[in-house]
Every structure is written in C-alpha cells, then in structure tokens.
Amino acid sequence: MTDLFSAADEEAALEDLHNRHMTDGLPVIIPTPARVSKMVLASGQDADMILGTMGPANGMATLEKVAVAAVMAGCLPDYMPLVVAALKAVIDPRFDLTEMQATTHCTAPLIIVNGPARHTCGPVSSSYGALGPGHRANASIGRALRLAMINIGGGRPGTSDMALLGHPGKFSYCLAENEEASPFPPMHVDLGFDSQDSVVTVIGAEAPHSVLFSGDGDDPNQYALLLEVLAIGLANAATNNAILTSGMATIVLNPEHASVLHKAGLSRQDIATEIYQRCKMDGAEANRLCAGFARKTLNPRQAFTGPEQLLVLMSGGSGLYSMVMPSWSAGANKNSAVSVKVEADFYCEVPNFNGG
C-alpha cells in the first residue's frame, strides 16, 4: 500500500514532504489521491501492479507509487509510458541500481528516448538545449525517475546516496534522439528494435563533457580529428573509464558533427569502433596519475572492452559542440545501459478534468 499523509493545505503538505526528505529539494506537485488516480488511469493498468524492487532500500515499485513520483515531478499523464519504461530499465539487474545509488561517484541515470513516443508521449526535446531548462517533458520525466529512486529506492544524500558532489543530472537527465535530422538509423534500430518501436534507454552517466570541434571543411581527414577529440573527452586521464578500463559511456553528436562523420562514410558502428580504438592511455602515465589504481603491467590501458560499450546518438543544435558522458565503470554489471520497449498500447486518454 502507498502511505497516505494529511495536511491542512497544499502549502503545509509541501513543507511536510520536505521535512520527510521525500523531495529532491525543489517544490513538488502535491500527490493528492485524485491526481495520482488520474495518472494511474492514464496507464491503463492496475494501481497495485508490481514493476519490481528498487535498491538500496528494496522498496516495492508499484504502478501507483510510480504515479506518485510522476505527479510530484510535474508530469502530464501523457508522459507515463516513458516514466514506466525508464523505471523498468533501472530495476533491471544489469543496471546495478543499488550500487549506483550508493557509490561515491557522481553517476546519474541518463534517459534516451527513441521512436514515435518522442512525440506522442511528450514531446521530448532532441534539439537546442535538450538537456537544459525549458523542456517540460524532458525535465519532468527525468525528475520522476529521480523521485522514485528517492522515495521507493531510498536513495538520500549522505545516508544511502553517497555521491561526494553529484551533478545537476541527478535532478533530471533526459533527452530524445533527433531521428528526423540524423544521417544514421535511429539508435534503437541499431540496438535491435524495430524502427516503429518506442524505446527508452537508460545509462549511468557523468555530467555532459563539452567537446569543441571546428574542422576545416576542405580537409578530407577532418573526421579523424573529430574522432580524436571525442575520444579525448570520453577517456582522458581524469575519467573512471580510462583508469578502471570498463563500463559503458555515451556520445551525443550534434547534427554538424554527425554530418562530418557520415560524409566520411562512417556508420554508427564504425564511429563506435574508431572511438574505441582511440580510447587508450599509456600504462605508466596511468600509474603515475592514479597510483591507487596502479597496475604491474605498463601496457597501454584500453578504456573500454569493446565498441559495443559506446552509445552513439544524435541530438542538440548544430555548431561547435558535441557532448560525451563518461561513466562510473563499476558494479557487478559495470552499470550497463538497459533498453526497454515502451508499452504504449496499455495507455488511455484521460478526460480533461481538474483533480484536487
């Protein structure tokens, strides 16, 4: 059962939720029974349906509890299919949610949306400022997952969430791939899904690292320089990937940079392979800079075990900057990315009425 609290009014209810450490520190929408029921109704499924457990508290994630998080985050009912899919992704054992919540690293779940649900369950932005303010679906879907991680999973700063500093993506971290503008097949298609499927992929990620590239359009080898700077951003000596040599990571190409690589004849898989091969670090230098993880061998360290550990997508506006997100590289499954098909067929329209 979901706990039910009472308060004199919504202002008092908000303060009560803050005092109970049930918010992310920002004001939330009060999850009244009427609002939660409306969110559950939008799902087309039973409120007591169990999706799984969330660590480290091993809280039971029922559909109703997820709806509470979605209401608090400011979601519209239309967003529920994506919230539920994201939650299913993080409770998959491959994601290592318990370990992720407890680590001192700053990792946060990055939600990537592909397929028709980018529009029908949003719209989820994939253009200018997609990871910044001003996009309601992006902000509230990512925030709903975080509130579920707090209130169902029990991840609270300094007690169970042990990130030393964290990063703003721990409030919300969500974007879509710009499939319409991309020269490559959608990411979810290359991951084995049908083009008409809607898919949510969640991966543990650091804050975005900006990668500056301004090539010479007349240089036929400019693509190689772009690959080099992407690799530097992704696996420089300060990243877990370079030192621990494992885990997955994310590359978000802007349309201009994607075009450079596509014109060079590279597929998404080619890009991942080329960057993987460039993500090497001198063994002696790694030992010097990070003695706590020194190794006896001085052989070069390969930051990743294979190109399949690199997620490549296209999003954002065109210009000088793409983004890379190194990762935590730990946990039993190295905090692997998990993709979940959105079950939109279950969802139904909700009458436009005011819930109190």
C-alpha positions, 0 to 999 in steps of 0.5 A: 500500500502507498502511505497516505499523509494529511495536511491542512493545505497544499502549502503545509503538505509541501513543507511536510514532504520536505521535512520527510526528505521525500523531495529532491529539494525543489517544490513538488506537485502535491500527490493528492489521491485524485491526481495520482488516480488520474495518472494511474488511469492514464496507464491503463493498468492496475494501481497495485501492479508490481514493476519490481524492487528498487535498491538500496532500500528494496522498496516495492515499485508499484504502478501507483507509487510510480504515479506518485513520483510522476505527479510530484515531478510535474508530469502530464499523464501523457508522459507515463509510458516513458516514466514506466519504461525508464523505471523498468530499465533501472530495476533491471539487474544489469543496471546495478541500481543499488550500487549506483545509488550508493557509490561515491561517484557522481553517476546519474541515470541518463534517459534516451528516448527513441521512436514515435513516443518522442512525440506522442508521449511528450514531446521530448526535446532532441534539439537546442538545449535538450538537456537544459531548462525549458523542456517540460517533458524532458525535465519532468520525466527525468525528475520522476525517475529521480523521485522514485529512486528517492522515495521507493529506492531510498536513495538520500544524500549522505545516508544511502546516496553517497555521491561526494558532489553529484551533478545537476543530472541527478535532478533530471537527465533526459533527452530524445534522439533527433531521428528526423535530422540524423544521417544514421538509423535511429539508435534503437534500430541499431540496438535491435528494435524495430524502427516503429518501436518506442524505446527508452534507454537508460545509462549511468552517466557523468555530467555532459563533457563539452567537446569543441570541434571546428574542422576545416571543411576542405580537409578530407581527414577532418573526421579523424580529428573529430574522432580524436577529440571525442575520444579525448573527452570520453577517456582522458586521464581524469575519467573512471573509464580510462583508469578502471578500463570498463563500463559503458559511456555515451556520445551525443553528436550534434547534427554538424558533427554527425554530418562530418562523420557520415560524409566520411562514410562512417556508420554508427558502428564504425564511429563506435569502433574508431572511438574505441580504438582511440580510447587508450592511455599509456600504462605508466602515465596511468600509474603515475596519475592514479597510483591507487589504481596502479597496475604491474603491467605498463601496457597501454590501458584500453578504456573500454572492452569493446565498441559495443560499450559506446552509445552513439546518438544524435541530438542538440543544435548544430555548431561547435559542440558535441557532448560525451558522458563518461561513466562510473565503470563499476558494479557487478554489471559495470552499470550497463545501459538497459533498453526497454520497449515502451508499452504504449498500447496499455495507455488511455486518454484521460478526460480533461478534468481538474483533480484536487 
